[in-house]
């Protein structure tokens, strides 16, 4: 089975009307702990963790102050508004695409740990690399430990990594020799090497999820057929652990 992992986005919204939630986050108790930690910070402490403008900090400080993890929930896949999610465009998914992502897609989160597309969540801001100082943990990577890894590999699966380094770092350190972990890279040829550009990569990751869902991809070979945004699979740069896609000139 293919299990896809993607990163969340900083910008979030609330949408309680489009689709109903079909579950709760697996690590809700752990998220409650982080909520209480964030609620215990003053405004300046929280802003230092977020490293953002006063406008964004004020919004998220207010969000945490009144946060209720059990009410006014939005399906996780509709909650995020970043570039990757804009190109994925889940709001216009057909039913078969929703069925596919419900089965295959997993969103990594610094706050919730691991999310399925229909898990009901609230807007938050807490990136995986945020400089938090939890009582018994050095950072969020330490806090989550191998919980996310163990859940992903609870059943036999190939992990298709479409997450950023920041988020895949909560899985990669725990990989065992027998684990299948396939990373997709998206770049363009420049000065004799493949160069990745942040915004372009986010766009491509969103397009890739859309491609996988639309075509109900269940076989690794099918992934190589992706041609969104002008990318083509480059066999000479790829191996069993990394699929490289280059953008054509």
Buried (B, 14 or more C-beta within 10 A) or exposed (E): EBBBBBBBBBBBEBEBEEBEBEBBBBBBEBBEEBBEBBEEBEEEEBBEBBEBEEEBBBEBBEBBEEBEBEEEBBBBBBBBBBBBBBBBEBEEBEEEBBEBBBBBBBBBBBBBBBBBBBBBBBBBBBBBBBEBEEEEEEBBBEBBEEBBBEBBBEEEBBBBBBBBEBBBBBBBEBEEEEBBBBBBBBBBBEEEEBEEBEEBBBBBBBBBBBBBBEBEBEEBEBBBEBEBBEBBBBEEBBEEEEBBBBBEE
